[in-house]
Amino acid sequence: MQSDYLPALTGLGALEAQQGDTEGALRTLTRALELDPAADEARFNLARVLALRGEAVAARAEYQRLLGDKGTRPDIRAAAQNALASLPLK
């Protein structure tokens, strides 16, 4: 059974991605964002997972959403800017 505790889901999604389970990470982070669509750390991790999966267009959209949201934490904003700059154009 999966938790509905946002910080746990966010951390688990990041760990799954780190271990190469991008499918599991995608499911976990999607669940986290269902609980709180404004969760900037979960959204950032989702963008990273999408980039790892080769889904640059979707990753770019997530990073841009973070940059467009005035509520995004400064550290997440800076990381999103850096990651966005390193994505392929396609």
LORO-809953 format. One record per residue: residue number from 1; chain; x, y, z of N, C-alpha, C in turn. Coordinates in steps of 0.2 Angstrom, whole numbers. Example, Ala and Ser with C-alpha at 12.3 -4.5 7.8 and 13.67 -1.06 7.14 Angstrom:
{1,"A",{66,-28,39},{62,-22,39},{66,-16,39}};
{2,"A",{64,-11,35},{68,-5,36},{64,0,39}};
This chain:
{1,"A",{4,-6,0},{0,0,0},{4,6,0}};
{2,"A",{3,11,-4},{7,17,-5},{4,22,0}};
{3,"A",{9,26,3},{7,31,8},{4,37,4}};
{4,"A",{0,41,8},{-2,48,5},{2,53,9}};
{5,"A",{8,52,11},{12,57,14},{16,60,9}};
{6,"A",{15,66,7},{19,69,2},{26,69,2}};
{7,"A",{29,71,8},{37,70,8},{39,63,7}};
{8,"A",{36,58,9},{38,51,8},{37,50,1}};
{9,"A",{32,52,-2},{31,50,-9},{36,54,-14}};
{10,"A",{38,60,-12},{43,64,-16},{50,60,-15}};
{11,"A",{51,59,-9},{58,55,-8},{58,48,-11}};
{12,"A",{53,45,-11},{53,38,-14},{53,39,-21}};
{13,"A",{50,43,-24},{50,44,-32},{57,46,-34}};
{14,"A",{61,50,-30},{68,52,-31},{72,46,-31}};
{15,"A",{71,42,-26},{75,36,-25},{74,31,-30}};
{16,"A",{68,30,-32},{66,25,-38},{70,27,-44}};
{17,"A",{70,34,-45},{73,36,-51},{81,35,-51}};
{18,"A",{83,36,-45},{91,35,-44},{92,28,-45}};
{19,"A",{88,23,-43},{89,16,-44},{87,14,-51}};
{20,"A",{85,18,-56},{84,16,-62},{77,14,-64}};
{21,"A",{72,14,-59},{65,13,-59},{61,19,-61}};
{22,"A",{62,21,-67},{59,27,-69},{51,26,-70}};
{23,"A",{49,20,-71},{42,19,-72},{39,19,-65}};
{24,"A",{42,16,-60},{40,17,-53},{40,24,-50}};
{25,"A",{45,28,-52},{46,35,-50},{41,39,-53}};
{26,"A",{39,38,-59},{34,41,-63},{27,40,-59}};
{27,"A",{25,34,-57},{19,33,-54},{19,36,-47}};
{28,"A",{25,36,-43},{25,38,-37},{24,46,-37}};
{29,"A",{28,49,-41},{28,56,-41},{21,59,-44}};
{30,"A",{18,55,-49},{11,57,-51},{7,57,-45}};
{31,"A",{7,52,-41},{3,52,-35},{4,58,-30}};
{32,"A",{10,59,-29},{12,65,-25},{9,71,-28}};
{33,"A",{9,72,-34},{6,78,-37},{-1,78,-37}};
{34,"A",{-4,72,-37},{-12,72,-36},{-14,75,-29}};
{35,"A",{-9,73,-24},{-11,76,-18},{-10,83,-17}};
{36,"A",{-4,86,-20},{-3,93,-20},{0,95,-27}};
{37,"A",{-4,97,-31},{-1,99,-38},{4,105,-38}};
{38,"A",{4,108,-32},{9,114,-32},{16,112,-28}};
{39,"A",{17,105,-27},{23,103,-23},{29,103,-28}};
{40,"A",{32,109,-27},{38,110,-32},{43,105,-32}};
{41,"A",{45,102,-26},{50,97,-26},{48,91,-30}};
{42,"A",{42,89,-29},{39,83,-33},{39,84,-40}};
{43,"A",{37,90,-42},{37,92,-49},{44,92,-52}};
{44,"A",{49,95,-48},{55,95,-51},{58,88,-52}};
{45,"A",{56,83,-47},{59,76,-48},{55,73,-54}};
{46,"A",{49,75,-55},{45,72,-60},{48,74,-67}};
{47,"A",{50,81,-67},{54,83,-73},{60,79,-74}};
{48,"A",{64,78,-69},{70,74,-70},{69,67,-72}};
{49,"A",{64,64,-70},{62,57,-72},{60,57,-79}};
{50,"A",{56,62,-81},{54,63,-89},{61,64,-93}};
{51,"A",{65,68,-91},{71,69,-94},{75,62,-95}};
{52,"A",{76,59,-89},{79,52,-89},{76,47,-94}};
{53,"A",{69,48,-95},{66,43,-100},{66,46,-107}};
{54,"A",{70,51,-108},{70,54,-115},{64,58,-117}};
{55,"A",{60,60,-112},{54,64,-114},{56,71,-113}};
{56,"A",{60,74,-117},{63,81,-116},{57,86,-117}};
{57,"A",{52,85,-121},{47,90,-122},{43,90,-115}};
{58,"A",{41,85,-113},{37,84,-106},{41,87,-100}};
{59,"A",{48,85,-100},{52,88,-95},{53,95,-95}};
{60,"A",{54,98,-101},{54,105,-102},{48,109,-100}};
{61,"A",{42,106,-101},{36,109,-99},{35,109,-91}};
{62,"A",{38,104,-88},{38,104,-81},{42,109,-78}};
{63,"A",{48,109,-81},{53,114,-78},{50,121,-79}};
{64,"A",{47,122,-85},{45,129,-86},{39,131,-82}};
{65,"A",{35,126,-80},{29,127,-75},{32,129,-68}};
{66,"A",{38,126,-66},{41,128,-60},{43,135,-60}};
{67,"A",{46,137,-66},{49,143,-67},{44,149,-67}};
{68,"A",{38,147,-70},{32,151,-70},{28,152,-64}};
{69,"A",{29,148,-59},{25,148,-53},{29,152,-48}};
{70,"A",{26,157,-45},{29,162,-41},{30,159,-34}};
{71,"A",{27,153,-33},{28,150,-26},{34,145,-26}};
{72,"A",{37,144,-32},{43,139,-32},{48,141,-27}};
{73,"A",{51,137,-23},{56,139,-19},{62,141,-23}};
{74,"A",{66,145,-21},{72,148,-24},{77,142,-26}};
{75,"A",{78,138,-22},{83,132,-24},{80,128,-29}};
{76,"A",{74,126,-29},{71,122,-34},{71,126,-41}};
{77,"A",{69,133,-40},{69,137,-46},{76,137,-50}};
{78,"A",{82,138,-46},{88,138,-48},{90,131,-52}};
{79,"A",{88,126,-48},{90,119,-51},{86,118,-57}};
{80,"A",{79,120,-58},{75,120,-64},{78,124,-69}};
{81,"A",{81,130,-68},{84,134,-73},{90,130,-76}};
{82,"A",{94,127,-72},{100,123,-74},{98,117,-78}};
{83,"A",{93,114,-76},{91,108,-79},{88,109,-86}};
{84,"A",{84,114,-86},{81,116,-92},{86,118,-97}};
{85,"A",{92,122,-95},{97,124,-100},{101,118,-103}};
{86,"A",{101,112,-99},{105,106,-101},{100,101,-105}};
{87,"A",{94,103,-106},{90,98,-110},{91,99,-117}};
{88,"A",{91,94,-121},{91,94,-129},{85,98,-131}};
{89,"A",{86,102,-137},{81,106,-140},{75,102,-142}};
{90,"A",{76,96,-144},{70,92,-146},{67,88,-141}};
